[in-house]
């Protein structure tokens, strides 16, 4: 059974950067996407990117400020976020197939 644990969230000022980590345990297939989602206050959970061993995908809404990477040996998924703004505030979740982590809170505020 795969388990996912996110870390790295916190309070960051506008314009700042943050790197989130998702650590997976169990068997994770390289060809299956691992994904990052964000749920902002009062909004639906939305996909902000995913990666497998043949491509990385970002929705257009991310605006080029996010970089997803994956360490297949360490079974970790990363999300580098730059030039953060208050709209990036929310809980960030890692996903693998139908499995979710507990989420990590990111707050962008001065």
C-alpha positions in Angstrom: 0.0 0.0 0.0 1.4 3.3 -1.1 1.5 6.1 1.4 2.3 9.8 0.7 3.6 12.4 3.1 4.0 16.0 2.1 6.3 18.5 3.8 7.8 21.9 3.2 4.8 24.2 3.6 4.8 27.3 5.6 4.4 31.1 5.6 6.2 32.9 2.8 6.0 36.6 1.8 4.8 37.6 -1.6 7.5 37.2 -4.2 9.1 34.4 -2.2 9.9 30.8 -3.1 9.1 27.5 -1.5 9.9 23.9 -2.3 7.5 21.1 -1.3 8.4 17.5 -1.0 6.2 14.4 -1.2 7.7 11.2 0.1 6.2 7.9 -1.0 6.4 4.6 0.6 5.5 1.3 -1.0 5.7 0.4 -4.7 5.5 3.4 -7.0 5.5 2.7 -10.7 7.7 5.1 -12.7 5.3 5.3 -15.6 2.4 6.3 -13.4 2.0 10.0 -12.8 2.6 11.5 -9.4 0.6 14.7 -9.1 0.4 17.9 -7.1 -2.9 19.5 -6.4 -3.8 22.7 -4.6 -6.9 23.5 -2.7 -7.3 27.2 -2.0 -9.8 28.5 0.6 -13.3 28.2 -0.8 -12.2 26.6 -4.0 -12.1 23.1 -5.5 -9.0 21.1 -5.4 -7.1 21.7 -8.7 -4.3 19.9 -10.5 -1.2 22.0 -10.8 1.1 19.5 -12.4 2.1 15.9 -12.7 5.1 13.9 -13.8 6.0 10.4 -14.9 9.0 8.9 -16.6 8.1 10.2 -20.1 6.6 13.7 -19.6 5.9 16.5 -17.2 2.6 18.4 -17.4 1.5 21.8 -16.2 -1.9 23.4 -16.6 -1.7 26.7 -18.3 -3.0 28.4 -15.2 0.3 27.8 -13.3 1.9 30.6 -15.3 5.4 29.1 -15.5 6.2 29.7 -11.9 6.1 26.1 -10.8 8.6 23.3 -11.4 7.8 19.7 -10.7 10.5 17.1 -10.4 10.7 13.5 -9.3 13.4 11.4 -7.8 12.5 7.8 -8.9 15.1 6.1 -6.7 14.1 8.0 -3.6 10.4 7.9 -4.4 10.0 11.6 -3.9 8.1 14.2 -5.7 9.0 17.9 -5.5 7.3 21.2 -6.3 9.4 24.3 -6.6 7.3 27.4 -6.5 8.7 30.9 -7.3 7.3 34.4 -7.2 4.5 33.3 -5.0 1.5 35.5 -4.5 -1.5 35.4 -2.1 -3.5 33.4 -4.7 -1.1 30.5 -4.2 -2.3 30.2 -0.6 -3.8 26.8 0.1 -3.3 23.2 1.0 -1.0 21.3 -1.3 -1.6 17.6 -1.8 0.4 14.9 -3.4 -1.5 12.2 -5.4 -0.7 8.8 -6.8 -3.5 7.0 -8.5 -6.3 7.1 -5.9 -4.0 7.8 -3.0 -3.6 11.2 -1.3 -1.3 12.6 1.2 -2.5 14.6 4.2 -1.5 17.9 2.6 0.8 20.7 3.6 -0.4 24.3 4.2 1.2 27.1 2.2 0.3 30.7 3.2 1.6 33.6 1.1 1.2 36.8 3.1 3.2 39.8 4.2 
